[in-house]
Amino acid sequence: MSTFALSRRQMLATAGAGIAGAVAARVAGPDAAFAEAPAKAAVLVNPPAFYNFKHGDVQVTLVSDGVLGLGDGRKLIKEATTEELTQRLEAAFLPADNMVLQQNIPVLKIGGKTIIVDTGTGSSTMFGDTTGRLPANLKAAGIDPASIDLIALSHCHPDHCGGMIDAGGKLVFPNAQVSVNESDFKFWTDEAQLSGEIKPFIEFARARLLPYKDKMTFHKGGQEIAPGLQAIDAPGHTVGHTMFMVTSSAKPLAITVDCAHHHILFVEKPKIEFGYDTDSKQAVATRLKVWDMLATDRIPFITYHFPWPGLGNLAKAGDAYRYYQTPVSL
């Protein structure tokens, strides 16, 4: 673990009470409506949140699992002052003390297979009650979980592997194989760590991953895990964090997952470090390489935690970058 790591108490506090009390935003979709509760308070009714587009010959459906409220995210960031972070957030019309992240999950129809990249938080309320929307949104998008051929796991954090089983412990994707980095799998299922600081996260991962163990294969960077979909090593956030590249079309499409968590802070200040990174120095080095590649080669990308639906481009801006979100077609 890095020297810049949260203690178990800090992690649980961030993933529990602080998050539950910080969620003011909701997933935005095309049919959002306001309903009047019995107490005559305006309550946002969450619409189905999915977005379809074609990338060459690949059908992509972005499906939301809801939002994560991190409370005062400034406390999770190193290598920038609170004042500077506040200034950047407020300049972008964002609250400084309430960081809200999306969970944008790609479903790809590629090479004759249907592949989902990560599975959200699932039935866990570790991050409050605004997560776990993937099953409903898959249904709204017309995607049967039983039709998923492959789960491509970027890493084994709760908000990425949580949706692999339901509240009763049954497989949500009964016909799917699982591809994951072996080092990441071993780290987050290691029995020796059940007595350590990250015990709750080890228990969480074991409960979701081990039921799929007989369906599991391990990928390495540079490997094509399915026709037209390549795994790329992107370590730092976790020991085996993986991003993916759609290569079957004339122009590639990157799925950067957790190379960065915020569309302003980690773009305008790409060298800042994040408290949930296993090795935050390595995570920064990875981010800089990925950002340079995306900006230089003008590669569109999908990112897990940027504003819904998470599709956009990066451009260089001095010694930093700027994120341009792709307009959605309604």
N, C-alpha and C positions, 0 to 999 in steps of 0.2 A: 504493500500500500504506500501511497505517496505521503510525504510529510504534510501536505495540505489535504487532509482527509477529515471528514466529519466523525465525531465520536458517535457511538451507537445512540446515546441520548439525544444528541443534536439531530441525527438523521431521523429518528422516530418522531421527534418534535416537529421537524420540518414536514415530514410525510403524514402527520396526523393533525393535531389541533391547529397549527399554523396554516395548513392548507385548507382545512375545512372552513376556517373562518375568513378565508381570503378570496373566495370564488364569487366574483360579481359578474364575470363574463360568461357567455354561453356560446356553443357552437353556432356559427352563422350558416344558414342555408337559404335557398331561394324562396322558401315558403314560410319564413318566420312570421309568427302572428302573436298578438297579445290577447290573453284571456283574462277575464275578471274573476278573481277568487271570491269565495263567500264574504271575506272581509273587505271586499272592494279594493284590494291592492292589485296593481298591475303585475302579472306574472308572465314571464316569457315561456311560451310553449315551444319546446325544442323540436324543430322540424327534422325530417330525415336528412342526414348529412352525408352525401356521397357526390362524387363528381367524375364523369366519364370523359375521356379524351383518347384520341389515337396518336400514337407516336410511331410513324412509319406503319409497319404491319402489326404493331403491338397494341392491343386494347388495354388501356390502363383505367382502373377505377380507384379513385382515392376515397377511402372510407374513414370516417371519424370514429374514434373511441371516446370522444369527449375531451374535456380540458383538465389540465392539472394546474391548480393554484399553488404557487410556491411561497405565498406571503411576501415578505421583504427579501426578494432575491439578491439584493445588494450584499446581504450578509453571507452569501454563498460564493462570492467572487473575490479573487485576489488579483493583485497587480493593477488596481485602479482605486482611486479614492472614492469614498461615498459621495462626495460632492460632485465629482466628475460623472459618476454613474447617474446620479440624480439629474444633472444637467442634460445628459444625452437622452434619458428616458422622457423627461418633460419636454424637450425639444421635439420629440417624436409623438407628442400628445398622449403619452402613456403615464400611468401612475407610478411614482417612484417606489412605493412601498407595497405593491401588489403585482408580482410577476405571474402572469398566466400563460401557460404553454399549451399548445394544441397537441393532439395525437393523430397524425395523418398517416394512415396505413394504406400502402399501395397493394392492389390486387392486379396481377398481370396475367393476361392470356398471351402466352408466348411459346413458340415451338411446340404447339399442341398440348401444352400443360397450363393449368391454372395455378398460379403461385401467389401466396400472400407473404408479404415482408413484415414480420412481427405481428403480434396479436393483441396489443394493448394491455390494459390492467386487469381485465376480467371482472369477476365478482367481488374482488377485494375492495374494501373502502379505505385502504391505506392512504390514498390521496383524496379522500373526501367522497362525496356522492355524485360527482359530475363526470365520472369515468364509467367504463364498462358498457359503452354504447355500441360496441362493434357488432354484436349479434343482431340487434334491431336494425342497424344501418346496413348490414349485409343483406338482410331480408328485404329492406326497402329498395336496395339496389338490384334485387333479383339474383343474388348470389347465395347458393346453398352451401353451407360449410362442408357438407359431405362431398361437394364437387372439387374441393381444394386438393390438388395433387401433392403440393410441396409447401411447407412452411420454411421460408428462408429467414433464420434468426440472425439478427445483427449482433446481439449480445443478450445476456441473461438477466438484465435488470427487471424489476417487477412490472414496469410499465411497457415492457416489450414481450415478455413471455407469459404474462398473467392470464391472457385469454385462451390459453391452450386447453384448460379444463374448465368445467362449469362449477357452480356452487356445490354440486353433489359429487364432484370429483370425476365426472365422466369426460371423455375426450370430446372437445368441441369440433375437432376436425378428424373424424374417425378414419378417413381414407388417406390422410396425408402422411407423406414421409417428412422428416425434419432434417434440415442441413444447418449445422452450427459449427463454429470454430471449436476445435477440441480443447484448447487451452482455456477458453472461456467456460465451456461446459464443465471441465474438471474443477475450475476455481469455484464456481458457484454451486456445485453439488458436493464439495469436499466435506466429508463427515468430520474431519479434524477441525473444521472451523465452526462446528456446532456449539462449541464452548467459547467462541471468541466474540468480539465486538459486533460482528455482522451476522450473528446467529439468525435473527429474524429473516434476513435476506437469503441466507443459505436455505433455511426451511422453506421459504416461499418458492425458490427456484427448484428445489428437489421435488416438491409436490407437483409442480407443473411439467418438469422435464422428464423425470424418471418414468412416468406412465407411457412415454413415447420412446423409451430407450431402444426397444426392438425395431423401431422404425427410423432410427437415427443414423445419419452419416455425417462425417466431419469434413468441412471444406477448408481449403487453404487459399491464400491470396494468389490471384492469377488463374484460379481454377474456374472452369465453366460448370456451374452447378446444375444448369439446365441449358438446352440449346438457346443461345442468344442472351444468357444472363451470367455475368462473371462476378465472382467474389473478389474484393480488393481489401487487403489488410489495412486497417485504419486504427491501430491500437492507441491506448492512452486513456480513453474514457473507461474502458475495461481492458483486461489483458488481451482479449481476442476480439475486440470490437471490429466489425466488418461492415464495409459499405458495399454497394452493388452497382454494376454498370450494365445497362441494357445495350447490347452490342449488335442486335440483329437488324437495326435500321441504318440508313445511310449516316445519320447523325446520332451519336450516343446520347443516352439519358442516364444521369447519375442519380442514385438513391443514397444520400449521404448520412441518413439516419441521425446519430448523435455526435457527428463531428462538431456540431455547434447547437446550442439550445435557444438562442435568442437572436432575432433578425436584426436588431440594432446593435446590441452590446458586443456580440461575438463577430460582427461584421465590421463595425467601425473601430473596434479595439480587439483585433483578432488574437492578440497575445495575452489576453486576460485568462486567468485560470478559474476553474469551476470546482466547487466542493464535492460534487458527485463523481469526479474523475478519479479513477484508481491511481493513475500517474498523470498528474496535471501538466507536468513539463512535456511529457511525451504527447499528450493530447494536443497541446499548443503546436508542437512540431508537425503533427499529423494535419491539423487544421490548416496551417500555413501552406503545406504542400497541396492539399486538396483545393483550397481557395485559389491558389495560383493556377492550378490546372483548369478549374472551371472558368475563371476569368480569361485566361490566355486563349483557351480553345473555344470559348463561348459555348460551353456545354450547359444545356438546361438541366435543372436538378430538382429532385423532390427531397424535402427535409422533414423530419418527423415532428419537430416542435415549433416550426415557424407558423405564421398566421395561415389559417385555413384557406385553400386546401393544400398549401405547402409547396406549390410549384413556382419556380422562378429562375432568375439568372443572377450572376454576380458580375460586377465590373470593378476594375481597379479605380481607386480614388486616392491619389497620393500614395502614402505608405499603408493605406488600408483599403477598404472595399465598400461597395454600396450594393444593397440587395434590391432587385427589381422584381416584384411579384408579377407573374403572368396573369393578365386579365382572364377571367373565366367566361366561357360562352354559355349563355343561358338558353 
